[in-house]
């Protein structure tokens, strides 16, 4: 969880010996203790809430959740690529639909630039760069969706180091199937076609999972068998 005062904030929380359900100090108090701005504290608290460590109750403040709750760090240690890709497949279509409605010329150009870079990465079979650019693309969609929780969630998914880093052994048909869907998604967002963007995002993420060698359906099936 890459936030400026995260480690310091967690240290402060631990030093208070709080139990699940206890209220954290105010943003102002935390900002003074950490010598950072309240905005920095607020952003880090939102990230902790997204990770399941605390609960934000509006004006009532922030409260500690069960310490055994799932955290981003535990997911990075125990999670599988299929889990990451499945999460994206479930989230991205709705982000794309909202992004298409709100897309600005500046964001449309940024998405176009990323798509051009993605095409080059695929030609070079650069798996790490392909994954990075694809997640950056989804990050812009999240930003356009207008909800900071979505932005933080995609940032944390992007920080996951479980994705493969090579495309050298993949079949060309997987690349050929993925890129046209991505271009179609770009065009749908640029033309403000929310429904088309939603449908194409779902297909695009499935093709992306196939491209990386972790089909979402296979991951779900394997997890069900383990359980």
N, C-alpha and C positions, 0 to 999 in steps of 0.2 A: 504494500500500500504506500505509494510514493507521495507523501505529503510532508511539508517542511518540518512541522513540529510533532509528528506522530509519536516518535519514540519518547520525547519529553513528556507529551501528554499522557501516554500510557504509564510512564513512571510516576507521574503525579497521581493518577487514578489508583495505581497499585499502592502508593504510600498512604492513601486514605483508608485502606482496608474496608472498602465498601462491600456490601452484600447485594445480591440481585434484588432490584427494586429500589435501592437507595438512590437519592438524587445527587447528581454531580454538582460541583460549584458552578456559579454563573459564568457566562462567557467572559464578562469583564474580569472576574477574579482569576480565571484561567489565563487570560491574556496578560494580566499583570505578573502572575507567577512565572510565565514562560517568556515574558518580554517580547511578545509578538502582537500583531494587530488582532482585533476581534474578528475581522474577516478571515484571517488565517485559522484562528481557532474554530470558527463556524464551519469552514470548509472541511477541516479535519474531523469535526464532530459528525458532519454529514457522511463522511467516508466511513467512520466507525459505525454509524447507524446502518449504512448499506451493507456493512460486513457482519451485522448482527450482534455487535458488541454492546451497543447502547440503544435506547429508544428515545426519540425526540417527541415530546408531547406538547407541541405548540408553545404557548406562553408559559406553560407549567415548568418547562425546562427539560433537561436530559437525565435519563435514568439508566443505571447499569442493568444489563440483562444477564441471564444465566451465563456464567463463565464457560460452561460446556457447550455453548452455542457454536454453530459452525462459523468459522472465520475464513477470511481470504487466505491467510497463511496455511491453514489446515487444508484448504482446497488445493493449494499449489503443491502440497506434499502428497496428498492422497488422490487428487483428481486425475482424470484421464482426458486425453485429447477429445474423445467422443463426448464427454460431459461438456467441455467448453464449446464445442461445435453445436451440440444440441441446444445449449442455452442461447447461442447466437441465432439459431434457426427459429426459436420461439419468440425472440425479442425483435430481431431485425425487420420482419415484415410490418409490424406496427410502427416502428420508427420510420421506415421508408414511406409509409402512407402519410404520416403526419409531416414528414420532411418535404414531401412533394407539394403539399398545400402551402408550406411556409418558405419554400426555396427562394433565395434571393440571387440576383445575377452574380454576386461575389462568391457565394457558396457553390453555385452551379459551375463557375469557372474552376474553383478548387477541386470539385469532384471530377471535372474533365481532366485536369492536370494529373490527378491520382490515377485515373483510368489509363492515361497515356503511359505513365510509369509502370502500371500493372502489366500492360501489354509487353513492355520491354522485359520485365522480370520473368514473365512466362516464357518468352522466347529464349531467355538465358537459363531457364529452368532453375531460377534462384528461389528456393522454397521459403527461406527466411524472409526475403524481401517481399515475396508474394503475400505471405501471411501478414506482414507488417502493413503493407499498403492496403490490403483488404480491410484490416481492422481500423486503419485510419479513415477509410471511406465510411465505414459504419459509424465511426466516431463523429464525423461531420453530420451524418443523418441524425444521430442522437442530439447533437447541438441544435440542429434545426427543429427538432421535436419540441424544444422549449422547456424541457424538464431537467433540472440539474442532477436528479437522481439517475436518469438514464445516462447522462454524460459520465458520471462517476462509475457507474456499473460497467460501461464499455471500457473505460480506462483500466479497471481492475481485470477485466477479461483479457485485455491486450497485454497486461503485465504477466499473464500466465505463461510459464515457460514450457508447457507440455506439448506445444504444436511442433510437428516435424520441421526439420530445417533443410531438407533436400527433396527435389522433385526428380532426381536423376533416373529413378527406376519406374516412374509412372508412364502409363501409355499416353501417347499424343491425343487419342480421342477424349481423354478426361479434360485436357487443356482446351481442346476444340469445343467441348460441351459447355465449359464454365465461362469462357470469356464473352461469347455472344450474349449470354444471359446477363452478365455484368453490364455490358454496354446497353442492353435493353433496359436494365434498371436505371442506369444513368439517364437515359433519354426520358424515361417515365417521370423521374424526379424533376428533370429540367422542364418538362412540359406540364408540370403540376397535375399529373394524372395519379391520384392517390391510390385508387383501386388497382390499377395496373402495376404500380410500384410495389404494392403489398404482395401481389401474386408473384411477380418476378423476383422479389427479395427472397421469398420462400424457396423458389426453384434454384436461385443463385446460391443460397447457403447449402442446399443439398448437393449441388454440383461442386461447391468448394470443399465440402467434406469428402466427397468421392475423390477429388483431386489430391487431397492430402492423404488419402488411404484410410480414412476413418468414416465410412458411411454412417450417418446418424441412425438409421434403422438397425444396423448391425450392433451399434453401441447400446441402444436401448434393449435389444434382445439379449445381449450378453449380460447386461446388468440385471435383467429380470431373472436369468438363469442363476446368477450368483446369489440372488436373494432367495 
